[in-house]
């Protein structure tokens, strides 16, 4: 997989998105788990070099304040497990197809709750990275399997399973089946 200059993603997620979507400009993202504006960010390059619009959610106010002080796109201080995604996406004119969805909050069961809260019957995501932190607890295998059932129910294709960083298995990468055949293989 080509790693794009300027990307700070932990395991190449941003490069995966850029390559999968053929270096798309002016896309949209939803980042569940904003963490930091630049460090280990999966959307910094998308916003700053590719002109993407989007929003992040971060439960920690200090982190969302830091994010907002360094980025043009908003980071909302919110609980991603109870957030009203449908209202927010509709009220902020997000397209029905959002190019990238990141789900990365701890502990892993929170990532699953956030996934379950999303209006997947109304919005499609071209590329998804879902963090399950299998390395942290073998009990997270159940979370990973429940997420897999949800993604398959909504016709997403698993393209990279058990992504590792520093020898730790922590994430799966998905694409919408509607774009899978048009997607370049990048991982």
C-alpha positions as MATLAB code, in Angstrom:
seq = 'XXXXXXXXXXXXXXXXXXXXXXXXXXXXXXXXXXXXXXXXXXXXXXXXXXXXXXXXXXXXXXXXXXXXXXXXXXXXXXXXXXXXXXXXXXXXXXXXXXXXXXXXXXXXXXXXXXXXXXXXXXXXXXXXXXXXXXXXXXXXXXXXXXXXXXXXXXXXXXXXXXXXXXXXXXXXXXXXXXXXXXXXXXX';
ca = [
       0.000    0.000    0.000;
       1.296    3.430   -0.900;
       1.684    5.720    2.110;
       0.836    9.292    1.166;
       3.165   12.095    2.240;
       1.831   14.071    5.170;
      -0.393   11.326    6.546;
      -0.061   10.696   10.275;
      -2.361    7.684   10.458;
      -1.309    5.010   12.892;
      -1.539    2.098   10.445;
      -2.021    3.761    7.047;
      -5.796    4.247    7.295;
      -5.736    7.636    5.587;
      -3.566    6.294    2.767;
      -5.977    3.375    2.403;
      -8.860    5.838    2.023;
      -7.009    8.078   -0.437;
      -5.848    5.154   -2.559;
      -9.197    3.348   -2.469;
     -11.031    6.453   -3.624;
      -8.460    7.261   -6.319;
      -7.166   10.419   -4.621;
     -10.642   11.928   -4.510;
     -10.858   15.632   -3.816;
     -13.647   17.419   -1.912;
     -14.990   14.317   -0.219;
     -16.790   13.925    3.113;
     -15.879   12.107    6.288;
     -17.371   11.266    9.667;
     -14.701   10.638   12.292;
     -15.992    8.906   15.413;
     -13.166    9.365   17.876;
     -11.393   12.580   16.877;
      -8.587   12.175   19.439;
      -6.025   14.729   18.179;
      -6.047   17.206   15.303;
      -2.842   15.819   13.723;
      -1.223   13.024   15.753;
      -2.442    9.597   14.591;
      -5.188   11.393   12.657;
      -6.984    9.509    9.891;
      -8.493   12.688    8.406;
      -5.891   15.460    8.700;
      -4.487   14.994    5.194;
      -7.972   14.491    3.744;
      -8.998   17.889    5.093;
      -5.810   19.890    4.575;
      -4.543   18.523    1.240;
      -7.617   17.040   -0.429;
     -10.260   19.601    0.560;
     -12.573   17.214    2.373;
     -15.374   18.398    4.613;
     -16.503   16.501    7.629;
     -17.053   16.272   11.329;
     -15.433   14.475   14.208;
     -16.874   13.402   17.552;
     -14.770   13.298   20.685;
     -16.080   12.795   24.218;
     -13.075   14.501   25.847;
     -13.583   18.287   25.765;
      -9.850   19.071   25.979;
      -9.223   16.886   22.943;
     -12.081   18.381   20.943;
     -10.906   21.901   21.861;
      -7.390   21.047   20.670;
      -8.811   19.594   17.453;
     -10.938   22.679   16.828;
      -8.010   25.027   17.430;
      -6.020   23.391   14.605;
      -8.593   22.269   12.053;
     -11.222   23.917    9.866;
     -13.725   21.063   10.151;
     -15.547   20.767   13.451;
     -14.951   18.323   16.261;
     -18.063   18.006   18.411;
     -17.755   17.235   22.098;
     -20.269   14.401   22.249;
     -20.893   10.834   23.317;
     -20.685    8.865   20.078;
     -22.825    6.058   21.501;
     -25.891    8.260   22.055;
     -25.339   10.966   19.441;
     -28.226   11.671   17.045;
     -26.340   11.077   13.788;
     -29.415   11.299   11.585;
     -30.361   14.779   12.775;
     -26.798   16.038   12.626;
     -26.073   14.710    9.133;
     -29.399   15.983    7.763;
     -29.135   19.401    9.436;
     -25.591   19.894    8.165;
     -26.293   18.841    4.585;
     -24.073   15.767    4.463;
     -24.552   13.796    1.250;
     -26.303   10.414    1.362;
     -22.945    8.849    0.466;
     -20.170    9.829    2.841;
     -16.739    8.856    1.602;
     -15.095    7.792    4.852;
     -16.295    6.617    8.243;
     -13.831    6.093   11.063;
     -15.009    4.361   14.234;
     -12.256    4.430   16.840;
     -13.276    4.866   20.469;
     -12.339    3.004   23.619;
     -13.167    0.592   24.997;
     -14.117   -1.504   21.973;
     -17.710   -2.088   23.065;
     -18.193    1.681   22.673;
     -17.142    1.415   19.018;
     -19.843   -1.207   18.544;
     -22.445    1.000   20.268;
     -21.487    3.898   17.985;
     -21.842    1.651   14.931;
     -25.284    0.548   16.133;
     -26.323    4.203   16.567;
     -25.518    5.144   12.967;
     -28.365    5.443   10.436;
     -26.870    2.837    8.091;
     -30.213    2.410    6.366;
     -30.126    6.082    5.320;
     -26.428    6.868    4.773;
     -23.795    4.894    2.863;
     -20.083    5.082    3.602;
     -17.649    4.278    0.812;
     -14.767    3.272    3.086;
     -14.926    2.344    6.790;
     -12.237    1.640    9.357;
     -13.569   -0.045   12.489;
     -11.404   -0.437   15.581;
     -12.112   -3.514   17.703;
      -8.844   -3.680   19.722;
      -8.642   -7.457   19.554;
      -5.127   -7.283   20.999;
      -6.414   -5.756   24.258;
      -8.922   -8.455   25.161;
      -9.887  -11.696   23.436;
     -13.447  -10.891   24.541;
     -13.358   -8.215   21.851;
     -13.691  -11.017   19.307;
     -17.429  -10.962   20.081;
     -17.502   -7.210   19.360;
     -15.636   -7.758   16.099;
     -18.097  -10.499   15.075;
     -21.152   -8.396   15.952;
     -19.749   -5.509   13.899;
     -19.072   -7.912   11.023;
     -22.742   -9.001   11.042;
     -23.866   -5.376   10.891;
     -21.518   -4.512    8.037;
     -22.528   -7.606    6.061;
     -26.230   -6.881    6.668;
     -25.708   -3.499    4.996;
     -23.626   -4.972    2.144;
     -20.137   -3.891    3.052;
     -17.130   -5.945    1.965;
     -14.295   -6.745    4.361;
     -11.116   -5.886    2.453;
      -8.515   -5.997    5.226;
      -9.083   -7.946    8.399;
      -7.074   -7.765   11.601;
      -4.982   -4.733   10.733;
      -1.924   -4.610   12.965;
       0.157   -1.811   14.427;
       3.338   -2.694   16.282;
       2.237   -6.340   16.305;
      -1.161   -5.591   17.838;
      -4.322   -6.596   15.946;
      -6.776   -3.740   16.359;
      -8.922   -2.933   13.307;
     -10.859   -4.107   10.215;
     -11.268   -2.165    6.948;
     -14.494   -2.262    4.938;
     -15.811   -0.819    1.663;
     -19.325   -0.407    0.352;
     -20.138   -3.282   -2.000;
     -21.557   -0.738   -4.474;
     -18.095    0.702   -5.082;
     -15.997   -2.410   -4.421;
     -15.628   -3.385   -8.095;
     -14.623    0.173   -9.034;
     -12.100    0.409   -6.219;
      -8.411    0.014   -6.792;
      -6.816   -2.653   -4.643;
      -4.601   -0.758   -2.240;
      -4.011   -3.026    0.739;
];
